[in-house]
Structures are given as structure tokens and as C-alpha cells.
Amino acid sequence: MADKKNTAPVMEDPHGDALEAKKLMELDYEKQAAERAAGKEEQTYGVWGPLWRFLKWKESLKGQHRFKKKVYLWLMLFLGWAGGHRYYQGRKGLGLLYTLFCWTGIPLVLCVTDFMEVVPIKADEEGYVVL
């Protein structure tokens, strides 16, 4: 019985040629890069695919909101734990969720992430930002 070398798994090509796993992976990456360059939407595989598509759909429904940056930051500082800044932003549904769960401390953590998202954005000459 001949010794087997430690080689990558092989897959039979429909034409009868054996392709190594590394070559298949490289070809898949090239295909994905070509699809991205052509503007084709990326696909996900497995269990997370439906969740990813739902989140992407939900993100497309979200409109942009224009608000004064200083007012938003002050509201975030004093009422962020209860969603005050989200009500001001015009996202009343999210503000309601912040208010409902304010006793858990979760909105306070989310408020910190909101702060990190808004601070680097430059306001226009009137002090407004779009988010």
C-alpha cells in the first residue's frame, strides 16, 4: 500500500481534472471580486443569510434625519438613557424602545455608541448634521 502525502483535499472537475481546494478557493475569491466589480449584490450562505437579508432590508427603510448637533449631544448627555436624543432625531420608535428598557441600562450603553457615531460628523454652517 502506497503512502499518502499530506496534500490538500481534491475535488473532481466535471471535465475530469482534479482541482485542489486552494485553487478552488482562489477561483471563488476571483468570482466574488468580479461580481462586486460588476455591482452585483453580495450573497451570504448558511443560517445567517436570511438574517443578513432582513437587516439589509430594514436598513433600506431607514430614512435620513437632519438635526442640530449641539442639541442632540446635550439631549444625549442628560436624557440619552431614556431615548431623548432619539425622539429629537425623529426616530420615535427607537426612542420608545430606549424608554421602555431604560431600567436595564442597555440604552445607556447604546447611548455611548450613538455618541461615538455623531461626534466625528462635521456639522454644516447652520449646525445641522444628517444621520
Legacy VTK file of the C-alpha trace (Angstrom):
# vtk DataFile Version 3.0
C-alpha trace
ASCII
DATASET POLYDATA
POINTS 131 float
0.000 0.000 0.000
1.429 3.345 -1.040
1.991 6.138 1.462
-0.330 9.094 1.077
1.281 12.510 1.054
-0.225 15.328 3.098
-1.957 17.191 0.330
-4.963 19.457 0.140
-8.282 17.757 -0.494
-9.101 17.403 -4.156
-12.366 17.724 -5.979
-13.133 16.268 -9.353
-13.849 18.803 -12.074
-16.751 17.945 -14.426
-14.158 17.618 -17.174
-12.239 15.016 -15.192
-9.444 17.283 -13.918
-8.640 17.204 -10.221
-8.626 20.653 -8.622
-7.005 21.320 -5.299
-9.003 23.036 -2.562
-6.655 26.020 -2.568
-7.206 26.584 -6.276
-10.981 26.304 -5.792
-10.824 28.886 -3.030
-8.804 31.268 -5.193
-11.289 30.867 -8.037
-14.178 31.595 -5.668
-12.468 34.773 -4.432
-11.908 35.887 -8.026
-15.572 35.238 -8.814
-16.707 37.270 -5.794
-14.376 40.135 -6.734
-15.714 40.137 -10.306
-19.312 40.177 -9.027
-18.544 43.103 -6.704
-16.879 44.974 -9.559
-19.959 44.377 -11.709
-22.179 45.810 -8.964
-23.875 42.542 -8.092
-25.200 42.296 -4.540
-23.158 40.013 -2.305
-24.763 36.770 -1.205
-24.343 35.097 2.141
-24.549 31.442 2.810
-25.881 29.261 5.570
-28.016 30.079 8.548
-27.101 33.781 8.701
-28.249 34.545 5.133
-31.918 35.264 5.971
-30.957 37.381 8.982
-28.461 39.370 6.905
-31.069 39.990 4.179
-33.651 41.097 6.783
-31.213 43.557 8.360
-30.267 44.918 4.952
-33.958 45.370 4.066
-34.617 47.078 7.407
-31.656 49.418 6.834
-33.050 50.412 3.426
-36.299 51.569 5.084
-34.472 53.891 7.442
-34.571 57.446 6.194
-32.024 60.109 6.915
-32.761 62.654 9.628
-31.429 66.208 9.857
-30.958 67.718 13.306
-28.828 70.211 15.225
-25.706 68.514 16.516
-25.328 70.514 19.767
-28.953 69.990 20.811
-28.643 66.277 20.023
-25.467 65.948 22.120
-26.985 67.826 25.087
-30.100 65.657 24.957
-27.890 62.600 24.737
-25.940 63.725 27.796
-28.973 64.328 30.015
-31.767 62.185 28.535
-29.889 59.616 26.461
-30.605 56.852 28.964
-34.323 57.349 28.216
-34.040 57.966 24.462
-34.491 61.737 24.477
-31.983 62.223 21.679
-33.787 59.654 19.517
-37.118 61.447 19.905
-35.400 64.689 18.870
-33.816 62.940 15.886
-37.280 61.923 14.691
-36.868 58.210 15.350
-39.789 57.861 17.727
-39.958 54.052 17.551
-36.356 53.703 18.627
-36.879 56.376 21.287
-39.790 54.368 22.651
-37.597 51.258 22.868
-34.967 53.245 24.763
-37.677 54.486 27.153
-39.188 51.029 27.694
-35.823 49.454 28.505
-34.203 52.371 30.366
-34.297 50.418 33.644
-31.972 47.742 32.174
-29.026 50.005 31.384
-28.938 48.818 27.771
-29.986 52.237 26.379
-27.134 53.814 28.328
-24.645 51.568 26.518
-26.365 52.307 23.202
-26.185 55.998 24.028
-22.394 55.738 24.247
-22.298 54.144 20.783
-24.604 56.893 19.470
-22.201 59.455 20.912
-19.230 57.842 19.166
-21.207 57.844 15.917
-22.235 61.524 15.995
-19.160 63.278 17.421
-16.878 62.761 14.385
-19.508 64.058 11.942
-18.891 67.665 10.903
-21.877 69.947 11.184
-22.784 72.266 8.322
-22.636 76.066 8.640
-26.020 76.116 10.435
-25.015 73.422 12.920
-27.030 70.593 11.375
-25.915 67.031 10.721
-27.604 64.305 8.698
-27.701 60.783 10.073
LINES 1 132
131 0 1 2 3 4 5 6 7 8 9 10 11 12 13 14 15 16 17 18 19 20 21 22 23 24 25 26 27 28 29 30 31 32 33 34 35 36 37 38 39 40 41 42 43 44 45 46 47 48 49 50 51 52 53 54 55 56 57 58 59 60 61 62 63 64 65 66 67 68 69 70 71 72 73 74 75 76 77 78 79 80 81 82 83 84 85 86 87 88 89 90 91 92 93 94 95 96 97 98 99 100 101 102 103 104 105 106 107 108 109 110 111 112 113 114 115 116 117 118 119 120 121 122 123 124 125 126 127 128 129 130
